[in-house]
Amino acid sequence: MTKKKVRVRAIVVVTLEIPVDDCWGGDCPLSQVHEQAVDSMQGLLRTSVEGNSGTGKQPTLPKGTRIVGDPLVRSIITEENVDG
């Protein structure tokens, strides 16, 4: 006899506001500010998610990071046949 097994997974998508503490002069082009801010944010986020490898420190988000807006939840439902 074949039974059905249902599995549900969830993926949550959030928008984060991450402060970048870099400084730029007034004569710095905005395109450079944007590019360097994105690079800094990606480095901060990567370190936050992966942790500081080899240091024993737990991963933490940069101070001042906050969730902006409502999380979006996607559910993935699968069904499989199970003998038994």
C-alpha positions as CSV (number, residue, x, y, z in Angstrom):
1,M,0.0,0.0,0.0
2,T,1.3,3.4,-1.0
3,K,1.0,6.3,1.4
4,K,1.4,10.0,0.6
5,K,3.9,12.0,2.6
6,V,3.6,15.8,2.5
7,R,6.5,18.1,3.3
8,V,6.3,21.8,3.7
9,R,9.3,24.2,3.7
10,A,9.2,27.9,4.2
11,I,11.5,30.6,2.8
12,V,11.3,34.1,4.4
13,V,12.4,37.1,2.5
14,V,13.2,40.3,4.5
15,T,14.5,43.7,3.6
16,L,17.3,44.9,5.9
17,E,18.4,48.4,6.6
18,I,22.2,48.2,7.3
19,P,24.1,51.3,8.4
20,V,27.4,51.8,6.7
21,D,29.8,53.9,8.8
22,D,32.2,54.8,5.9
23,C,32.8,58.6,5.2
24,W,33.0,60.4,1.9
25,G,34.0,64.0,1.2
26,G,31.6,66.5,-0.3
27,D,33.4,66.3,-3.7
28,C,33.0,62.5,-3.9
29,P,30.7,61.5,-6.8
30,L,27.5,59.9,-5.6
31,S,28.1,56.9,-7.9
32,Q,31.3,56.2,-5.9
33,V,29.5,56.6,-2.6
34,H,26.8,54.1,-3.8
35,E,29.4,51.6,-5.1
36,Q,31.5,51.7,-2.0
37,A,28.5,51.6,0.4
38,V,27.2,48.5,-1.4
39,D,30.7,46.9,-1.2
40,S,30.9,47.7,2.6
41,M,27.4,46.4,3.2
42,Q,28.1,43.1,1.4
43,G,31.2,42.7,3.5
44,L,29.3,43.4,6.7
45,L,26.5,41.1,5.8
46,R,28.9,38.3,4.7
47,T,30.8,38.5,8.0
48,S,27.5,38.6,9.9
49,V,26.1,35.5,8.3
50,E,29.3,33.5,8.1
51,G,30.8,34.7,11.4
52,N,34.4,35.4,11.9
53,S,35.9,32.1,10.9
54,G,38.6,30.9,13.3
55,T,37.9,33.5,15.9
56,G,35.2,31.7,17.8
57,K,32.9,34.8,17.6
58,Q,29.2,34.2,16.9
59,P,27.8,35.8,13.7
60,T,26.0,39.2,14.6
61,L,24.4,41.8,12.4
62,P,25.9,45.3,12.5
63,K,24.6,47.6,15.2
64,G,21.6,49.6,14.0
65,T,20.5,46.9,11.5
66,R,16.7,46.7,11.3
67,I,14.0,44.9,9.3
68,V,12.2,47.3,7.0
69,G,8.6,46.4,5.9
70,D,6.8,43.1,6.3
71,P,8.6,39.7,5.7
72,L,7.4,37.8,2.7
73,V,6.9,34.1,3.3
74,R,6.9,31.5,0.5
75,S,5.7,28.0,1.3
76,I,6.9,25.1,-0.8
77,I,4.7,22.0,-0.5
78,T,5.8,18.7,-1.9
79,E,4.1,15.3,-1.9
80,E,5.8,12.0,-2.3
81,N,4.8,8.4,-2.3
82,V,6.0,6.3,0.6
83,D,5.7,2.5,0.5
84,G,4.4,0.9,3.6
